[in-house]
Amino acid sequence: MAGTTRSSARLVRFGMPMTVRVWRNARIDLGASCLFALFNVVINQFYVAFALQQGANNFQVGLLAAAPAVGLMFSPFWASWIEKTNNPKPFVIIPNAIGRLLILLPAFFPNPSVYVLAALAFQLLMGIQAPAYATLVSRMYPAELRGRLMGYVRVAMGILMIPIAYGVGIWSDAFGPSGALIAASIAGFLSVGIFNSIKLPKKNELPPVTGNTVKKGKFSFAEQWKLVKDYPILGVFLIATTFAGFGNMLASPLYQIIQVDVLKLTNTEIGFARVAYFTALLLTFWTAGRMIDRYPIKYTLLIGIGAYAIVPMLYGLWGTYPAVILGNAIQGVGEAIWDIGILAFVFRLVPGREAAVFGIHLMLFGVRGTLGPVLGASLTSSVSISTILIVAAICGWIGTMTFIWGNWEKKLAPH
């Protein structure tokens, strides 16, 4: 009883009233995220560039860009299992621990095929943890504080990523990518160990589940999709993010090809572009986290969706190093909002069914994220890169206009 009383005691941090348990989880999340910063920079910002420098061809680059989406196609299945066990934590910790160690493979065997295989295996594991993380965060933080706490933690991580991105560029230019990959893998694994110490509320303390009840016993794809029928705004959201997301993924491998093969940028120059990305990411986490808790979420999501229409236009119409820097900054804005904004949207729309709704979203991301990069990279042999990028931008604008048309006169989700 004493432990329960202590965990429910109230205190104020950064102007926010919270329990001791929430404050403890925020500090653990902060420590794990700061340690994760190195892994994040290497795997998300330099990994494809490293593979290109090791001799990867355009098709392999397409596979690397598609890898984050491959495992997500199975997310509805994992989401169903997570809901049935009602224990998301192992589904986050175990895949992350194994996956981050896999990045040691290309460090010791620097072959383009090893880069591709390691990335695919890693992302298959991430397809397990992604829907579980949505449920886990909903239990870590209360709804009224979630946007700000997620934003503040990511701001701290973003502050570290700025010098790390520059440092990784200089380091890999001087000594090659192996050292950076090894350090990233170790840091990522250790961050999982720290994150594993978070404390979640007991089952009888969880909020009630709304929406459809979960059918125990077997995976039901139709039951998950029934959520879209019951919540039409979710359908509009999925259509808008599918178009914008497909455009972003179609263009994704082309950004790296332009930087390495067309503009012949060094890792240090790529590092400067990543500094712009992480600076914008940091500022957006800060502002978006506050906006999510204070204003209707449609305004924040619109900025994030629209960002994915602007970036391929910059690369396609200009394709210069300044365009790369500006494009990286706008990409940072978009990705920050898609990170915490979509999580917040799911939390508000169907409390208690986060894994199911997020599973549907991730499955669609898996489809477009697999087809888009492979298609974009493959078309470079017969279509100009600029043309593909303009098509990607058009997809982004279709998604943006769909979102505006479907939601502008409606309240997107409970505020």
N, C-alpha and C positions, 0 to 999 in steps of 0.2 A: 504493500500500500504506500509505503514511504517513497518508493521509486516512482510510482504513478503520480503521487502528489508533486514530486519534484519536476517530473517531465511536463506536467500541466501548469506549473507556475508561470506567471506572466512577467515579462520584462520588455524593455524598449531598446531597440537597436536601430540606428540610422533613421530615427523618427517612426519606426514601425513597431507596434506591439506584437509580441510573439511569445510562444512558449520556450522553455529551456531546450526542449527537444528540437524544435525548428531552428533555433539559433545554433545548436550543436551541428545539425545537419548542414546548415549553410556554411559553417566553417570547414567541415569535412569536404563538402562540395568544392569550396574555394581552393583548399589545399590540393585536392586531386586534380582539379581543372588547371591549376598553375603548373603542376608537374606534367600534365598532359599536353601543355602548350608546345613543347618540342616535338612530340609525336605528331600533333596536328599539323604543324608547319611542314614537316618533312613528308608525311604521307599525302596531304591534300594539296600542297603547293609545289613540291619539288619532285615528287616520285615519278611523274610522267616525264618531266624534263630529264631526270637521271636516266630513265629508260631510253629516251631518244639519244642521249649522249653515249649510251652503250650500244647503239645500233638498231633500236627498234624501228620497224617500218610503220607506215601510216595505218595499216590494218591492225597491227599490235597496239598502236596508240589508241585506235578506236575501241579495242577490247579493254584497255586500261581505263579509258573514260567511262565505258559501260559497266565496268566491274562493280561500282557502288550500287548499281541497280539490280544486278542479277539475283542476289540473295533476297531482295525485297519482294520479288514476285511471289515468294512463299509466305509473306508476312501474314495473310489472313489465317493460314493454318497455325502458325505460331501464336497469333493473337488468340485464337480459340483455346489453345492449350494453356496459355498464360491465364486466361479468364477462369478456366476450370480449376487450375491449381490454386488460384488466388494468392500466388506468391511470386511476384515478378523479379525479385532480387537475384535468384540464381540464373535467370535467363539473361540478365545484364552482366553479371560478374564473370561467369565461366566463359562465354563466347569472347568477351573482351580480353580476358587474360590470355587465352590461346591465340586469338587473332593477332595481338600485338607482338607476340613472340615470332609469328610467322614472317615478320618483316626482316628477321635476321637472315632468311634464305637468300635474297638478292644481295645482301651485304657480303656474304661469303661466296656466292656463286653469281657474279655480275653478268648474267646473260639475259637478253631481252625476254626469252621464253620463261625464265625463272621469275622475272618481274611480273609477267602476266599471270602465271600460275599462283604466285603468292598473293597477288591482288585479288584474284577470283576467290581463292580459299578464304582470305580475310573477309571479303565482303559477304560471302555466304554466311559466315558467322555473325556479321553485323545485321543481317536480315533477321536473325533470331532476337538480338538485343534491342532493335529499334522499337517495335511495339511494346516490349516490356519496359523500356525506359519511359515511355509516355505514362504508363500506369505508375511506375515507381516515383516519378516526379510529382504526380498528383497526390501521392501519399507523403512525400517528403515535406511539401510546403502547402499551406492553406491557400484557397483560391484567391483571397483578397490581397495576398502578398506575393503570389507566385511570379507574376510578370517582373516585378522589381527585383526579387531575389535572383531569378534566373538571369536577368540583365546585369545585375551587379557582379555576379560571379563571372560572367562572360566578359565583362569590361576588364576585370583584373587579368583574366587570361589573355585578352586582346592586347593589354599593355605589355605583357611579356612577349607576345608574338612579334611585335614590331622589331625590337633588337634581335630576337632569335632569327627572324626571316633574313635580316641583313647578315647576321653572323653565319647562318647555314650557307648562304651564297658564297661568302668569302672562304669559308672552311672547305666546301666542296670544290671550289675552283682550285684551291691550293693542294688538296690531298685526295680528291675524288670523293664519290658518294658513300663509300663503305662505312667510314667512321660516323657520318651523320645518321645513317640507317641504324647502326648498332646502338648509338646513344638514344635515338628516338624509340627504338624497341624496348630498351631497358626502362626509360622514363615512363613509357606508356604502361608497361607491366606494373611498375611500382605504383602508378596512380590508381590502377584498379584495386590494389591492396588497400590503399587509403580509403577509397570510395566504399569498399566493402564494410567499413565500420559504421555506416549510417544506421540510424535507428528509425524503424517505421512504427506507426500506431498498431495496436492490436486489432484483431478482426472486429471485435465488438465496438471499436472506436471509429471504424470507417464510415464515411457518409453512405446513405442509401443509394442503390443503383437505380437510375431512371431509364426510361425507354424500354426496349424489348428485354425480356428476361433471357438469360443465357440458357440454352438447351444443353443440359449435361449429357455426356455419353459419347458424342461423336462430333466431328467437325462439320459445320453446316455453312457452306458458302452462301446459300440462298438466305439464311437467317441473318448473316452479316450484311448482305446487300439490301435486305428489307429496311435497314436503318436509313438508306438513301431515300427510299420511298416515304418513310415516315417523317423525314426531315428534308424537305425540298431544297432548303438553303444549302444543305450539305452537297446535294447534287450539282447546284450551280458552282459551288466552290470547287468540286472535283473536276468539272468541265473546264473551268478557267485555269486551274493549276495544271491540268493535263496539256492544254495548248501552250501555255507559257513555259511549262517545264520541258515539253518536247523541244521547243525552240532552243532553250538553254542547253539541253543535252545534245542536240544536233550540232550546235556550235562549239561545244566544250572541247573536243580534241583539236579543233582548228585553231583555237587560241594558242595552244602549246606548239603546234606546228608552225604557226606564224612567228612566234617568239624565238624558237630554236632554229628552224630550217630557213625561214624567209628573212627575218631581221638579224639572225645570227647573234642573238643576245648572249652575253656571258651569264654565268650563275649570279654574279654580283649585280648585273643589270636586272636580272629577273628578281633578285632580292629587293632592289629598290621598288619594283612594281608590287611586290608582295607587301612591302611596308605601306604603300598606299592602300592596298586591300585591307590589311589589318587595322590601319588607322580608321578607315571608314567602318569596318566591322565593329571596332570598339565604340565609336561614337554612336553607331546605330543601336547596339545593344543597350547603351545607356538611355538614349531617348526613347527607343521602342518599348523597353521595359516599363518606363514611366507612362507612356501613352496607353499601353495595354491595360494598365490598372485604372486609368482615369477617363479614357474616351472609348466610344464604340470601336470595336476592333477592325471594322471595315476600312477605316482610314489607313491604319498601319499596314494591313494586308495589301491594299491597293498600291502602295509605294513599293512593296516587295515584289509584287507581280509585274508591275511596270518596269522595274529595274531589269528584268530578264528580257525585255523588248529593246531596251536602249543599248546594252552592251554589244550584241552582235552588229548593231548598226554602226557603232564606233569602229569596230574592227573591219567591217565590210566596206564602209565608205572611205575610211582614212588609212587604217592599217599601219600607222607609224608608231614609233616608241612612245610619244606623248599620248596617243590613243590607247596604247597598252596600259599606261599608268592610270589614265582616267577610267578606262574600262575595268581595271582591277578594283578601283575605288567603288564604282557603282555596283560591281559584282559583290563586294563586301556588304554594301547596303542590302542588296537583295537576299543574300544568304543569311545575314543576321535575322532579318524579318521572317524568312522561311523557317528558321530554326525555332525561335521562341514564339513567333506569331502563330504559326500553325499549331504548335502545342497548346497555346492558350485558347485558340479557336476550338480545338477538340475538347479541351477540359470544360469549356463553357457550354458547348452544344449538348453533349450527352454525358453528364457526370456519372462515373462508374463504368462506362463502356468505352473508355479511352483506347484500350488495346484493340477492340474490334474496329472502331472508326479509323484509328491510325493505321491498322492493318490494311484496310481498303485503300487508304491514301498511299501507303508505301507499295502496295501491289501495283497500283497504276504507275507510280514512279518507277517501279521495277520494269514494267513493260516499255514505257517511253525512254527510260534511261538505258535500257539494253539496245533497243532499236536505233535510237537517235545517234549516239556516238559511232556505232558501227556503220550506219548509213552515211553519216557526215564524212567520216574518214574514207570510206570506200568510194564515195562520189568524187573525191579530189582527183582521181585519175581521168575523169571524163568531163567534169564541170569545174569552173573556176571557184576558188575558195571564196571570193567576194560574193558570187551568186548564191552559194550555199548559205553564207552568213545573212544575206538579205532575206532569204526564205525563212531562216530562223527568226529574224526580227519580226517578220510578218506574223508568224505563229505566236510570238510574244504579244503582239498588239491585239490579235484575235482574243487571246486569253484575257488581256486587260479590259477590252471592251465588253467581253462576256461578263466579267465580274461586275463592271459598272452597271450594265443593263440589268443584271439579275438581282443586285443588292442595293443600289443607291437609294431607293426610296423605302428600303426595309431596314429593320434592325437585324444585323447579321447574326448576333448571338446574344445571350443574356449578358448584360454589362456588369 
